[in-house]
Amino acid sequence: MFDFFKKKKITAKQQTSFEIELTAAVLAYEIARSDGEISKDELLVLMEEIESISAKVGKDKFEILKIIEIYSKDSISFHEFIEDINNSYSNEEKHSLLEFMWKIAYADGKLDVDEERLVRRVADLIRIKDIEVLKLKDLSKN
């Protein structure tokens, strides 16, 4: 999905790991912007994840953020991301993704209706039960 890393010589396993992390970052970016603006707190949480990706691939964090913004802007649907998640993520990784998405949603101190709707939609598409989604939501809220 992300050709960004193909220039650097990394193993197929590392490539998959980076693409998984980028997919998570793109979805988190969508959560952050779903209420019409990305708050400083939301951007701070997102940049922590981007810095982690940056350190692993040796690319500038702002270059990675730009790629995430472009994928977010150009993406018409979540189908491509959801397909990658369902094909690549373990159940535990799916839970981690949702926990990260809830963390982004709560980063500005309030949960917007559109943010919650988007997290729940992703959870449904990646086949996570509602009870598990609510547990992850409570963990992220506290």
PyMOL CGO cylinders between C-alpha atoms (Angstrom):
from pymol import cmd
from pymol.cgo import CYLINDER

trace = [
    CYLINDER, 0.00, 0.00, 0.00, 2.75, 2.47, 0.92, 0.3, 1, 1, 1, 1, 1, 1,
    CYLINDER, 2.75, 2.47, 0.92, 5.52, 2.63, -1.67, 0.3, 1, 1, 1, 1, 1, 1,
    CYLINDER, 5.52, 2.63, -1.67, 7.35, 5.13, 0.53, 0.3, 1, 1, 1, 1, 1, 1,
    CYLINDER, 7.35, 5.13, 0.53, 9.55, 2.48, 2.14, 0.3, 1, 1, 1, 1, 1, 1,
    CYLINDER, 9.55, 2.48, 2.14, 10.38, 0.46, -0.92, 0.3, 1, 1, 1, 1, 1, 1,
    CYLINDER, 10.38, 0.46, -0.92, 13.42, 2.64, -1.68, 0.3, 1, 1, 1, 1, 1, 1,
    CYLINDER, 13.42, 2.64, -1.68, 15.10, 1.61, 1.55, 0.3, 1, 1, 1, 1, 1, 1,
    CYLINDER, 15.10, 1.61, 1.55, 16.42, -1.94, 1.80, 0.3, 1, 1, 1, 1, 1, 1,
    CYLINDER, 16.42, -1.94, 1.80, 14.39, -3.64, 4.52, 0.3, 1, 1, 1, 1, 1, 1,
    CYLINDER, 14.39, -3.64, 4.52, 13.04, -7.12, 4.95, 0.3, 1, 1, 1, 1, 1, 1,
    CYLINDER, 13.04, -7.12, 4.95, 9.52, -8.09, 3.91, 0.3, 1, 1, 1, 1, 1, 1,
    CYLINDER, 9.52, -8.09, 3.91, 8.61, -8.51, 7.59, 0.3, 1, 1, 1, 1, 1, 1,
    CYLINDER, 8.61, -8.51, 7.59, 9.87, -5.01, 8.41, 0.3, 1, 1, 1, 1, 1, 1,
    CYLINDER, 9.87, -5.01, 8.41, 8.01, -3.66, 5.36, 0.3, 1, 1, 1, 1, 1, 1,
    CYLINDER, 8.01, -3.66, 5.36, 4.75, -5.18, 6.60, 0.3, 1, 1, 1, 1, 1, 1,
    CYLINDER, 4.75, -5.18, 6.60, 5.34, -3.80, 10.09, 0.3, 1, 1, 1, 1, 1, 1,
    CYLINDER, 5.34, -3.80, 10.09, 5.91, -0.27, 8.76, 0.3, 1, 1, 1, 1, 1, 1,
    CYLINDER, 5.91, -0.27, 8.76, 2.86, -0.45, 6.52, 0.3, 1, 1, 1, 1, 1, 1,
    CYLINDER, 2.86, -0.45, 6.52, 0.76, -1.59, 9.47, 0.3, 1, 1, 1, 1, 1, 1,
    CYLINDER, 0.76, -1.59, 9.47, 2.00, 1.33, 11.56, 0.3, 1, 1, 1, 1, 1, 1,
    CYLINDER, 2.00, 1.33, 11.56, 1.35, 3.77, 8.71, 0.3, 1, 1, 1, 1, 1, 1,
    CYLINDER, 1.35, 3.77, 8.71, -2.15, 2.39, 8.25, 0.3, 1, 1, 1, 1, 1, 1,
    CYLINDER, -2.15, 2.39, 8.25, -2.78, 2.97, 11.95, 0.3, 1, 1, 1, 1, 1, 1,
    CYLINDER, -2.78, 2.97, 11.95, -1.38, 6.49, 11.70, 0.3, 1, 1, 1, 1, 1, 1,
    CYLINDER, -1.38, 6.49, 11.70, -3.57, 7.33, 8.69, 0.3, 1, 1, 1, 1, 1, 1,
    CYLINDER, -3.57, 7.33, 8.69, -6.69, 6.09, 10.50, 0.3, 1, 1, 1, 1, 1, 1,
    CYLINDER, -6.69, 6.09, 10.50, -5.69, 8.00, 13.63, 0.3, 1, 1, 1, 1, 1, 1,
    CYLINDER, -5.69, 8.00, 13.63, -5.22, 11.11, 11.49, 0.3, 1, 1, 1, 1, 1, 1,
    CYLINDER, -5.22, 11.11, 11.49, -8.75, 10.60, 10.16, 0.3, 1, 1, 1, 1, 1, 1,
    CYLINDER, -8.75, 10.60, 10.16, -10.06, 10.43, 13.73, 0.3, 1, 1, 1, 1, 1, 1,
    CYLINDER, -10.06, 10.43, 13.73, -8.22, 13.63, 14.63, 0.3, 1, 1, 1, 1, 1, 1,
    CYLINDER, -8.22, 13.63, 14.63, -9.63, 15.55, 11.68, 0.3, 1, 1, 1, 1, 1, 1,
    CYLINDER, -9.63, 15.55, 11.68, -13.15, 14.10, 11.83, 0.3, 1, 1, 1, 1, 1, 1,
    CYLINDER, -13.15, 14.10, 11.83, -14.43, 16.93, 14.02, 0.3, 1, 1, 1, 1, 1, 1,
    CYLINDER, -14.43, 16.93, 14.02, -13.24, 19.56, 11.55, 0.3, 1, 1, 1, 1, 1, 1,
    CYLINDER, -13.24, 19.56, 11.55, -9.90, 20.42, 13.11, 0.3, 1, 1, 1, 1, 1, 1,
    CYLINDER, -9.90, 20.42, 13.11, -6.83, 18.72, 14.50, 0.3, 1, 1, 1, 1, 1, 1,
    CYLINDER, -6.83, 18.72, 14.50, -6.11, 20.03, 17.99, 0.3, 1, 1, 1, 1, 1, 1,
    CYLINDER, -6.11, 20.03, 17.99, -2.59, 20.49, 19.31, 0.3, 1, 1, 1, 1, 1, 1,
    CYLINDER, -2.59, 20.49, 19.31, -3.16, 17.62, 21.74, 0.3, 1, 1, 1, 1, 1, 1,
    CYLINDER, -3.16, 17.62, 21.74, -4.34, 15.29, 18.98, 0.3, 1, 1, 1, 1, 1, 1,
    CYLINDER, -4.34, 15.29, 18.98, -1.36, 16.23, 16.84, 0.3, 1, 1, 1, 1, 1, 1,
    CYLINDER, -1.36, 16.23, 16.84, 0.98, 15.65, 19.78, 0.3, 1, 1, 1, 1, 1, 1,
    CYLINDER, 0.98, 15.65, 19.78, -0.32, 12.09, 20.30, 0.3, 1, 1, 1, 1, 1, 1,
    CYLINDER, -0.32, 12.09, 20.30, -0.16, 11.41, 16.56, 0.3, 1, 1, 1, 1, 1, 1,
    CYLINDER, -0.16, 11.41, 16.56, 3.38, 12.77, 16.31, 0.3, 1, 1, 1, 1, 1, 1,
    CYLINDER, 3.38, 12.77, 16.31, 4.53, 10.38, 19.04, 0.3, 1, 1, 1, 1, 1, 1,
    CYLINDER, 4.53, 10.38, 19.04, 3.50, 7.48, 16.80, 0.3, 1, 1, 1, 1, 1, 1,
    CYLINDER, 3.50, 7.48, 16.80, 5.02, 9.14, 13.74, 0.3, 1, 1, 1, 1, 1, 1,
    CYLINDER, 5.02, 9.14, 13.74, 8.31, 9.64, 15.59, 0.3, 1, 1, 1, 1, 1, 1,
    CYLINDER, 8.31, 9.64, 15.59, 8.36, 5.93, 16.35, 0.3, 1, 1, 1, 1, 1, 1,
    CYLINDER, 8.36, 5.93, 16.35, 7.85, 5.14, 12.67, 0.3, 1, 1, 1, 1, 1, 1,
    CYLINDER, 7.85, 5.14, 12.67, 10.44, 7.75, 11.70, 0.3, 1, 1, 1, 1, 1, 1,
    CYLINDER, 10.44, 7.75, 11.70, 13.09, 6.20, 13.93, 0.3, 1, 1, 1, 1, 1, 1,
    CYLINDER, 13.09, 6.20, 13.93, 12.49, 2.75, 12.41, 0.3, 1, 1, 1, 1, 1, 1,
    CYLINDER, 12.49, 2.75, 12.41, 12.73, 3.83, 8.78, 0.3, 1, 1, 1, 1, 1, 1,
    CYLINDER, 12.73, 3.83, 8.78, 15.21, 6.69, 9.00, 0.3, 1, 1, 1, 1, 1, 1,
    CYLINDER, 15.21, 6.69, 9.00, 12.88, 9.24, 7.44, 0.3, 1, 1, 1, 1, 1, 1,
    CYLINDER, 12.88, 9.24, 7.44, 11.99, 12.69, 8.75, 0.3, 1, 1, 1, 1, 1, 1,
    CYLINDER, 11.99, 12.69, 8.75, 8.86, 12.73, 10.91, 0.3, 1, 1, 1, 1, 1, 1,
    CYLINDER, 8.86, 12.73, 10.91, 7.44, 15.69, 8.98, 0.3, 1, 1, 1, 1, 1, 1,
    CYLINDER, 7.44, 15.69, 8.98, 7.93, 13.83, 5.70, 0.3, 1, 1, 1, 1, 1, 1,
    CYLINDER, 7.93, 13.83, 5.70, 5.95, 10.93, 7.16, 0.3, 1, 1, 1, 1, 1, 1,
    CYLINDER, 5.95, 10.93, 7.16, 3.24, 13.31, 8.41, 0.3, 1, 1, 1, 1, 1, 1,
    CYLINDER, 3.24, 13.31, 8.41, 3.01, 14.77, 4.90, 0.3, 1, 1, 1, 1, 1, 1,
    CYLINDER, 3.01, 14.77, 4.90, 2.57, 11.27, 3.43, 0.3, 1, 1, 1, 1, 1, 1,
    CYLINDER, 2.57, 11.27, 3.43, -0.17, 10.55, 5.98, 0.3, 1, 1, 1, 1, 1, 1,
    CYLINDER, -0.17, 10.55, 5.98, -1.91, 13.82, 5.08, 0.3, 1, 1, 1, 1, 1, 1,
    CYLINDER, -1.91, 13.82, 5.08, -1.73, 12.98, 1.37, 0.3, 1, 1, 1, 1, 1, 1,
    CYLINDER, -1.73, 12.98, 1.37, -3.12, 9.46, 1.88, 0.3, 1, 1, 1, 1, 1, 1,
    CYLINDER, -3.12, 9.46, 1.88, -5.88, 10.88, 4.05, 0.3, 1, 1, 1, 1, 1, 1,
    CYLINDER, -5.88, 10.88, 4.05, -6.76, 13.56, 1.52, 0.3, 1, 1, 1, 1, 1, 1,
    CYLINDER, -6.76, 13.56, 1.52, -6.64, 11.22, -1.48, 0.3, 1, 1, 1, 1, 1, 1,
    CYLINDER, -6.64, 11.22, -1.48, -8.44, 8.31, 0.17, 0.3, 1, 1, 1, 1, 1, 1,
    CYLINDER, -8.44, 8.31, 0.17, -12.03, 7.97, -0.92, 0.3, 1, 1, 1, 1, 1, 1,
    CYLINDER, -12.03, 7.97, -0.92, -12.88, 5.09, 1.37, 0.3, 1, 1, 1, 1, 1, 1,
    CYLINDER, -12.88, 5.09, 1.37, -11.40, 3.00, 4.14, 0.3, 1, 1, 1, 1, 1, 1,
    CYLINDER, -11.40, 3.00, 4.14, -11.68, -0.20, 2.11, 0.3, 1, 1, 1, 1, 1, 1,
    CYLINDER, -11.68, -0.20, 2.11, -7.97, -0.32, 1.29, 0.3, 1, 1, 1, 1, 1, 1,
    CYLINDER, -7.97, -0.32, 1.29, -6.99, 0.28, 4.92, 0.3, 1, 1, 1, 1, 1, 1,
    CYLINDER, -6.99, 0.28, 4.92, -9.55, -2.14, 6.33, 0.3, 1, 1, 1, 1, 1, 1,
    CYLINDER, -9.55, -2.14, 6.33, -8.46, -4.83, 3.88, 0.3, 1, 1, 1, 1, 1, 1,
    CYLINDER, -8.46, -4.83, 3.88, -4.82, -4.36, 4.96, 0.3, 1, 1, 1, 1, 1, 1,
    CYLINDER, -4.82, -4.36, 4.96, -5.79, -4.54, 8.62, 0.3, 1, 1, 1, 1, 1, 1,
    CYLINDER, -5.79, -4.54, 8.62, -7.93, -7.65, 8.21, 0.3, 1, 1, 1, 1, 1, 1,
    CYLINDER, -7.93, -7.65, 8.21, -5.21, -9.37, 6.19, 0.3, 1, 1, 1, 1, 1, 1,
    CYLINDER, -5.21, -9.37, 6.19, -2.23, -8.31, 8.31, 0.3, 1, 1, 1, 1, 1, 1,
    CYLINDER, -2.23, -8.31, 8.31, -3.27, -7.60, 11.90, 0.3, 1, 1, 1, 1, 1, 1,
    CYLINDER, -3.27, -7.60, 11.90, -3.62, -10.13, 14.65, 0.3, 1, 1, 1, 1, 1, 1,
    CYLINDER, -3.62, -10.13, 14.65, -6.55, -9.70, 17.04, 0.3, 1, 1, 1, 1, 1, 1,
    CYLINDER, -6.55, -9.70, 17.04, -4.15, -8.14, 19.56, 0.3, 1, 1, 1, 1, 1, 1,
    CYLINDER, -4.15, -8.14, 19.56, -2.87, -5.67, 16.95, 0.3, 1, 1, 1, 1, 1, 1,
    CYLINDER, -2.87, -5.67, 16.95, -6.45, -4.75, 16.07, 0.3, 1, 1, 1, 1, 1, 1,
    CYLINDER, -6.45, -4.75, 16.07, -7.10, -4.04, 19.75, 0.3, 1, 1, 1, 1, 1, 1,
    CYLINDER, -7.10, -4.04, 19.75, -3.94, -1.89, 19.90, 0.3, 1, 1, 1, 1, 1, 1,
    CYLINDER, -3.94, -1.89, 19.90, -5.10, 0.01, 16.82, 0.3, 1, 1, 1, 1, 1, 1,
    CYLINDER, -5.10, 0.01, 16.82, -8.50, 0.73, 18.37, 0.3, 1, 1, 1, 1, 1, 1,
    CYLINDER, -8.50, 0.73, 18.37, -6.90, 1.75, 21.64, 0.3, 1, 1, 1, 1, 1, 1,
    CYLINDER, -6.90, 1.75, 21.64, -4.66, 4.17, 19.72, 0.3, 1, 1, 1, 1, 1, 1,
    CYLINDER, -4.66, 4.17, 19.72, -7.66, 5.54, 17.83, 0.3, 1, 1, 1, 1, 1, 1,
    CYLINDER, -7.66, 5.54, 17.83, -9.56, 6.10, 21.09, 0.3, 1, 1, 1, 1, 1, 1,
    CYLINDER, -9.56, 6.10, 21.09, -6.46, 7.81, 22.52, 0.3, 1, 1, 1, 1, 1, 1,
    CYLINDER, -6.46, 7.81, 22.52, -6.44, 10.21, 19.56, 0.3, 1, 1, 1, 1, 1, 1,
    CYLINDER, -6.44, 10.21, 19.56, -10.19, 10.80, 19.91, 0.3, 1, 1, 1, 1, 1, 1,
    CYLINDER, -10.19, 10.80, 19.91, -9.81, 11.71, 23.59, 0.3, 1, 1, 1, 1, 1, 1,
    CYLINDER, -9.81, 11.71, 23.59, -6.56, 13.68, 23.17, 0.3, 1, 1, 1, 1, 1, 1,
    CYLINDER, -6.56, 13.68, 23.17, -8.31, 17.05, 23.15, 0.3, 1, 1, 1, 1, 1, 1,
    CYLINDER, -8.31, 17.05, 23.15, -10.27, 16.25, 26.30, 0.3, 1, 1, 1, 1, 1, 1,
    CYLINDER, -10.27, 16.25, 26.30, -13.60, 15.60, 24.60, 0.3, 1, 1, 1, 1, 1, 1,
    CYLINDER, -13.60, 15.60, 24.60, -15.05, 12.87, 22.46, 0.3, 1, 1, 1, 1, 1, 1,
    CYLINDER, -15.05, 12.87, 22.46, -16.79, 14.27, 19.41, 0.3, 1, 1, 1, 1, 1, 1,
    CYLINDER, -16.79, 14.27, 19.41, -19.73, 12.34, 17.96, 0.3, 1, 1, 1, 1, 1, 1,
    CYLINDER, -19.73, 12.34, 17.96, -17.99, 12.03, 14.59, 0.3, 1, 1, 1, 1, 1, 1,
    CYLINDER, -17.99, 12.03, 14.59, -14.82, 10.70, 16.24, 0.3, 1, 1, 1, 1, 1, 1,
    CYLINDER, -14.82, 10.70, 16.24, -16.76, 8.04, 18.11, 0.3, 1, 1, 1, 1, 1, 1,
    CYLINDER, -16.76, 8.04, 18.11, -18.74, 7.10, 15.01, 0.3, 1, 1, 1, 1, 1, 1,
    CYLINDER, -18.74, 7.10, 15.01, -15.54, 6.66, 13.01, 0.3, 1, 1, 1, 1, 1, 1,
    CYLINDER, -15.54, 6.66, 13.01, -13.82, 4.52, 15.65, 0.3, 1, 1, 1, 1, 1, 1,
    CYLINDER, -13.82, 4.52, 15.65, -16.89, 2.32, 15.98, 0.3, 1, 1, 1, 1, 1, 1,
    CYLINDER, -16.89, 2.32, 15.98, -17.19, 2.02, 12.19, 0.3, 1, 1, 1, 1, 1, 1,
    CYLINDER, -17.19, 2.02, 12.19, -13.57, 0.89, 11.90, 0.3, 1, 1, 1, 1, 1, 1,
    CYLINDER, -13.57, 0.89, 11.90, -14.06, -1.53, 14.80, 0.3, 1, 1, 1, 1, 1, 1,
    CYLINDER, -14.06, -1.53, 14.80, -17.06, -3.05, 13.07, 0.3, 1, 1, 1, 1, 1, 1,
    CYLINDER, -17.06, -3.05, 13.07, -15.22, -3.38, 9.76, 0.3, 1, 1, 1, 1, 1, 1,
    CYLINDER, -15.22, -3.38, 9.76, -12.23, -5.08, 11.39, 0.3, 1, 1, 1, 1, 1, 1,
    CYLINDER, -12.23, -5.08, 11.39, -14.59, -7.42, 13.23, 0.3, 1, 1, 1, 1, 1, 1,
    CYLINDER, -14.59, -7.42, 13.23, -14.10, -6.37, 16.84, 0.3, 1, 1, 1, 1, 1, 1,
    CYLINDER, -14.10, -6.37, 16.84, -17.08, -7.04, 19.11, 0.3, 1, 1, 1, 1, 1, 1,
    CYLINDER, -17.08, -7.04, 19.11, -18.91, -4.08, 20.65, 0.3, 1, 1, 1, 1, 1, 1,
    CYLINDER, -18.91, -4.08, 20.65, -18.12, -5.19, 24.20, 0.3, 1, 1, 1, 1, 1, 1,
    CYLINDER, -18.12, -5.19, 24.20, -14.40, -5.17, 23.38, 0.3, 1, 1, 1, 1, 1, 1,
    CYLINDER, -14.40, -5.17, 23.38, -14.71, -1.75, 21.73, 0.3, 1, 1, 1, 1, 1, 1,
    CYLINDER, -14.71, -1.75, 21.73, -16.37, -0.36, 24.85, 0.3, 1, 1, 1, 1, 1, 1,
    CYLINDER, -16.37, -0.36, 24.85, -13.65, -1.83, 27.10, 0.3, 1, 1, 1, 1, 1, 1,
    CYLINDER, -13.65, -1.83, 27.10, -10.97, -0.21, 24.95, 0.3, 1, 1, 1, 1, 1, 1,
    CYLINDER, -10.97, -0.21, 24.95, -12.89, 3.05, 24.99, 0.3, 1, 1, 1, 1, 1, 1,
    CYLINDER, -12.89, 3.05, 24.99, -13.04, 2.99, 28.82, 0.3, 1, 1, 1, 1, 1, 1,
    CYLINDER, -13.04, 2.99, 28.82, -9.31, 2.20, 29.03, 0.3, 1, 1, 1, 1, 1, 1,
    CYLINDER, -9.31, 2.20, 29.03, -8.47, 5.13, 26.79, 0.3, 1, 1, 1, 1, 1, 1,
    CYLINDER, -8.47, 5.13, 26.79, -10.80, 7.51, 28.58, 0.3, 1, 1, 1, 1, 1, 1,
    CYLINDER, -10.80, 7.51, 28.58, -9.23, 6.87, 31.99, 0.3, 1, 1, 1, 1, 1, 1,
]
cmd.load_cgo(trace, "trace")
